[in-house]
Amino acid sequence: MSLASKVHGYWISCQQELFPWMEETLGSLEGRHKKLLSILEMVSIEEFLPSPEPGTSGRPLKNRVVLARAFLAKMVFNMDTTTALVERLR
């Protein structure tokens, strides 16, 4: 199967399953929201980053997956600063 056909199948899946489910859960989605959802779904960033280990000693680790998702959102929503990202998330 070619890369183009895999991407096409993935996009069809997003349009038929992911977007309707998210709109039912959260309400109407803008184009950038759909773009972010598509990127997060395709990248599956949680497969590449370690999760915090429960019960380890020392300072608790921040959840790297959540931070990586936030920085992907910063890129998609074209935010200039991390401060703007933090304010938007609050």
C-alpha positions as CSV (number, residue, x, y, z in Angstrom):
1,M,0.0,0.0,0.0
2,S,1.4,3.4,-1.0
3,L,1.9,6.3,1.5
4,A,-0.6,8.4,-0.4
5,S,-3.3,5.7,0.0
6,K,-2.5,5.3,3.7
7,V,-2.8,9.0,4.3
8,H,-6.0,9.1,2.3
9,G,-7.5,6.3,4.4
10,Y,-6.4,8.0,7.6
11,W,-8.1,11.3,6.5
12,I,-11.3,9.5,5.6
13,S,-11.3,7.9,9.1
14,C,-10.8,11.3,10.7
15,Q,-13.7,12.8,8.8
16,Q,-16.1,9.9,9.3
17,E,-15.2,8.9,12.9
18,L,-13.0,11.3,14.8
19,F,-14.5,14.7,13.9
20,P,-18.1,13.7,14.4
21,W,-17.3,12.1,17.8
22,M,-15.4,15.2,18.9
23,E,-18.1,17.6,17.7
24,E,-20.7,15.5,19.6
25,T,-18.6,15.7,22.7
26,L,-17.3,19.3,22.5
27,G,-19.5,21.1,20.0
28,S,-18.6,22.6,16.7
29,L,-14.9,22.6,15.6
30,E,-13.0,25.2,13.6
31,G,-10.6,24.4,10.9
32,R,-7.6,24.8,13.1
33,H,-9.1,22.5,15.8
34,K,-9.6,19.8,13.1
35,K,-6.0,20.3,11.9
36,L,-4.7,19.9,15.5
37,L,-6.8,16.8,16.1
38,S,-5.5,15.3,12.8
39,I,-1.9,16.0,13.7
40,L,-2.3,14.6,17.2
41,E,-4.0,11.5,15.8
42,M,-1.4,10.9,13.1
43,V,1.7,11.6,15.1
44,S,0.7,9.5,18.2
45,I,3.3,11.3,20.2
46,E,2.6,9.2,23.3
47,E,4.4,6.3,21.6
48,F,7.7,8.3,21.5
49,L,7.8,9.9,24.9
50,P,8.1,8.4,28.3
51,S,5.3,8.7,30.8
52,P,6.1,9.5,34.4
53,E,6.7,6.4,36.5
54,P,4.5,6.3,39.6
55,G,6.2,5.5,42.8
56,T,9.7,6.8,41.8
57,S,11.6,8.9,44.3
58,G,12.6,12.5,43.8
59,R,10.8,15.4,42.2
60,P,7.7,14.2,40.2
61,L,8.3,14.3,36.4
62,K,6.0,16.4,34.3
63,N,3.9,14.5,31.8
64,R,6.0,14.9,28.6
65,V,3.1,13.8,26.4
66,V,0.9,16.7,27.6
67,L,3.7,19.2,27.2
68,A,4.4,18.0,23.6
69,R,0.7,18.2,22.7
70,A,0.6,21.7,24.0
71,F,3.5,22.7,21.9
72,L,1.9,21.2,18.8
73,A,-1.1,23.3,19.6
74,K,1.1,26.3,19.9
75,M,2.4,25.7,16.4
76,V,-1.0,25.0,14.8
77,F,-2.6,28.1,16.4
78,N,0.5,30.2,15.4
79,M,1.2,31.5,18.9
80,D,4.4,33.6,19.2
81,T,5.3,32.9,22.8
82,T,5.0,30.2,25.3
83,T,3.4,32.8,27.6
84,A,0.6,33.2,25.1
85,L,0.1,29.4,25.0
86,V,-0.1,29.2,28.8
87,E,-2.6,32.0,29.0
88,R,-4.7,30.3,26.3
89,L,-4.6,27.0,28.1
90,R,-5.8,28.7,31.4
